[in-house]
């Protein structure tokens, strides 16, 4: 390995260590930040692995290899948790990531593509290496879809402006590495280009994070004082902040009433409704609607606002004796949900019970 490559890897490793330090110091309370720390640790393994040849660490090279193998899966988990505030990671998601790490590591000790003698039969290579690699590609593609679907729904401008370039580059870089290693093959020139890109990106990212303890990518912006009584809209369960109060004070009663009118006229039950669509129906610029829903009503994500409004309308119908014979599925479809399962999930998150239980509790005997 030449001196340039070694220097680039060493610099990238130092920047990763700085990132981990900042995240642990300032943002450890956020689950997303902890996941990002795990991702950075895997990134550290990625930078160390090429440097340990002919060193005492070579005997545990499989450990660093396992760490770098976890990168695609961890990116998927970070995107999954980062771009939707209401999503919680499940055991099956960790299991999928574990498969991408454990199978190649086990295959290392049985031979195969680990550099040991080729002792694995064809099915063994497919099981220990090809299957997890295919799963990595699937997870990366899904992560791209998550970013594309949920980025615009983030109502916090500063957070959205940081999340997209950071996770966008991370995804693009990882896809480039996977493509180079699995499709076209690794060359010295390509490696130098990738390591240079990684070093520059890490330096750029840390230039934002070191300057401020609240850099915005993980922070949970707080809501303003309650406007539920004024607007008649369900308010998020968030705490107010001075800067959000200033925004709320500038929003007029007419703006809130216009939002109510458009929603009540049926905007809430449109499938696939985006904040851009709603702004167009209101004749507003999108940034103004973002400020109203985030600053005045306290929502961090447009989907949270939309779900809360839909659930509010559904709850009213479930408690209405005149709708007692109306199937729950019909109510779910009427308020804009595509399936009963997604409606049940959103309703239970808001009320703690299923729609059926809520109806039984609120309808007269």
N, C-alpha and C positions, 0 to 999 in steps of 0.2 A: 504494500500500500504506500503510495507516494505521500510526501509531506503535505501537499495541498489538501488531499482527502482527509488525512489525519487531523489537520488543523480545523477543517470545516466540521468534522464530527465532534471534535472537542469543544468547539464554540457552540454548536447546537446543543450539546449535552449541558454546558454551563447555563444556557438560556432556559432549558427545560427545568433545571434545578431552581433557577430564579422564579419561574412560573409557579412551580410547586410551593416555594416559600411564600409567595404572595397569596396564593389561594388558601393555604393553611392558615396564614396569619389573619386574613381579612374576611374570608368567605366560608370557613369550614362548616358553619351552621346550615348551609344550603346543601341539599342532597346532590343537586346538579354539580356543585363545586367539588364534592367528594368524588363523583364519577369522573370529573375532568382531571382530578389529581391521579386517579387510576390510569386514565388515558395518557397522562404525561409520564407516569412511571413506565408504561409500556413503550412510550416514545424514547425514554432513556435507554431501555433495553435495545431498541432499534439502533440507537447511535453507538452503544457500547459493543454490540455483537461483532461488528467487523473489526474491532480493535483488539480483541482478546486472543487472536491467533498467536501461538508461540509464547503465551504468557501463562502464569499459574491459574488464571481464570478460565483457561480453555477447557479444563476438566469439568466445569459446570456450565459449559456453553449451552447445553440443552435448556438450562433455566432462562438464560437471556433470550434464547430462541422462542421459548414458550411465551415470554413476556411480549415480544414483538408480534407474535401470532395473535395476541389478544386485541390488537389495535382495531381491526374492522368491527369486531363485536362491541367493543367499548364505545366506538364512535356511534354505532347504532343506539346503544343505551343512552348516551349523552344527548343525542338528537331527540330520542323518544321522550326524555324527561324535560329537556330544555325548551322545546317548542310548543309544549302544551302544559300549562300550569296544573291542570287537573289530573293528568295521567300519573299513575303510580306503577312502578315496575313490579312485575310479577315473577314468581319462581321460575316459570317456564321460559321467561326471557333470559334469565341468568343461565338456565340450563342450555339454551341454544349457544350462548357465548362460551360456556364451558366446553361444549362439544368441539368448537373450533380450536380450542387450546389443548384439551386433554388427548384427543385422538392422535394428533401429530406427535405429541410428547411421548405417548405410549409407543407409537410406531418407531420413534427414535431408538428405543431400547430393543426393538425386535429387528432392526435393520432398515432396509428400504432406502428412501431418499435422504436419510440423515447423514450420509457419508460413511456409514458402516457398511459391511458386506451386504450385497443384495440377497438377503435371505427371505424376504417376504414373497409369497406367491402373488399372482395378479390381483386376486380378490383382496388381499391384505393391503396392497398399495391403494386400491380404490377406496377401501374402508377407512384406512388411517390417514390418507392424504387427499385423495380426490374429493371425497364427500365433504370434509370440513372446508376445503377450498371453494367448493361450489356454494356451501352455506355462507361463507364470507361474502361472496359476490351478491347473493340474495340479500343479505343484511345491509350491504352498502347501497344497493339499489333502493331498498326500502327506506334507508336513512335519507337518501336524496328526495324521495317522495314526501317524507315527513317534513323536511325543510321547505320544499316547494309548497306544500299544502298549508302549513301553519305559520310561516313567516309573516305573511301579510296580515294575519289575524292578530298579531301582537300589537297592542294599542300604545305601548310605551316606545316613543320614537328613539330615544337614546339606546335603549336595550336592543331594539330591533336592528339599529344601524351597526351595532357591534356583533350581534349574534350571527348575522348572515355572512359577513366576510370571514369571521373566525371559523365557523363550522363549514362554510363553503370551501375555504382553502383546505381545511383538514380533510374534508371528503375528497376534494379533487386530487390532493397530494397522495392520499392513500390509494385512490383508484389508479393513479399513474404508477405507483410502486407495484401494485398487484399486476397491472397490465405488463409492466416491464419484466417482472420476475417470472410470470406465468405464461406470457404469450411471446414476446419478442426476445426475451433473454436479457440478462444484465451485462452491460458494457461499462468500461471505466469512464468513458465520457458521459454516459447517461447518469451514472452514479454521482459524478461531480456536479452535474446540473441539478440533480435532485437535492443533494446535500446543500448546495448554495441556496436554492429556493427555500429549503427548510430553515436555514440559518437566518436569512433575511426576514422571513415571516415571523419567526420567534422573536427577533429583535423588535420588529414592528409591534407585535402583540404586547410585549413587555413594556414598551414605551408608553402604552396606555395604562397598563395595570399598576406600574410602579408609582405613577404620579398621583394616583388617587386610590383611597381605600374603598371607595364605592364606585367601581368602574361600570356598573350597570348591567353586565351580562347575566349575573345571577340575582341581583338585588330584586326585592319584591316591592315595587312602588306602592305607596299607600294611597288610600282613597281620600276624598275630601269629606267634609261634613255631610251628613245625610241629606239627600235631596229626594228621597223616596216619597216623603209627604208632599213635596212640591210637584214632582214629576209624575207620580203615580206609577213609577217603574220599579221593579225589584232591584235592590241595591246590594252590591257585593259586600261580604263580611270582611272589610279591610279597615285599617286605621289611617286617619288623615295625616297629611304632611303640609308644612307651610307653603311649599312651592305649588302643591296641588290645589291648596285653598285659593291661591292667587289666580290660578287658571279658572277655578270654579266661579269666583266672583265676577269674572269677565263674561261669563256665559249668561245670556239673557233668558228670561222666563219664556219669551217667544220661541227661542231655539229648543228648549226642552219640550214645549207644547207641540212643536212641529214634529219632533221625533216621536212623541206619543201618537200623534195623528197618523203618521205614516205606518207605524207599527200596528196600530189598531185597525188600519185599513186593509191589513192582510199581509204586510211585508214579512212578518215573523213566520208565516207558514209556507214561504217559498223555499223549495228544495235547493240546496247549494247556494243560498244567499251569502254573499260576501260583503265586507264593509264598503267596498267600492260600489257594489250594486245598490246598497242602501243609500250611500251618499248621492249617487246619481238620481235615485228616486226623490230625494229631498232637494235636489238642485244645489247641493253643497260641494265644496272641495273636500276631498277625503281627509286631509289633515285636520280640518275643523271638526268633523264628526269624531275622529279619533280623540281629540282634546275633550269633547263633550262627554263621550262614554267613559273615558279614562279619568279625566279630571273632575267631572261633575258627579258621575255615578260610581266611580271607583273600580272599574273593571280593568284588568290587565290584558285580557284576551277577548276578542270579539265573539268567539264561540261561547265563552262563559256568559257573556251578556245575552246572546241569542237563546242559549239553553235556559237561562234563568227566566227569560220572558216567556218562552214556550211553556215551561213548567208551571209558571204562574197562571197562564190561561188554562192549562190542563187541570190544575188543582181546582180552579173555580168550577169547571164542568164536572169534575168528579164529585164535588160536594153539592152539586145542584140536583135536587130531586127530579127535576124535569129531564135530566140526562141519565137517570138511574138505569135505564134499560139500554143505554148506548154502550156497545162493547169498548173496552179499554183500547183495543187496537184501532178502532175508528177514531177515538179521541187523539191517539198518538199520531195518526196520519193527518188528521185535520190541523194539528198545530205545527206540522212541518217535519216530523220524524219519518225516516224511511223504513224503520223496522221497530217492532215491539221491544226488542232487546236493548237498542240504543235509548229508547224512551224510558224503559225501566231503570236503566243505569243512571241516566240524568236525573230522573225523578227521585230515586233513592238517595243520590248524593245531596239533593236539596232538602228532602223531608225526612230522610232516615228510614223510610218505609217504602214498600212497593206501591204502585198506583192502586192495586186492588185492596191492599190493607188500608190505604188512606181513604178510599171510598167507604169501606165498612165503618171506619172510625168517625167519618164526618156526615154520612147520610143519616137522617132521622130513622129510628127503628120502625 
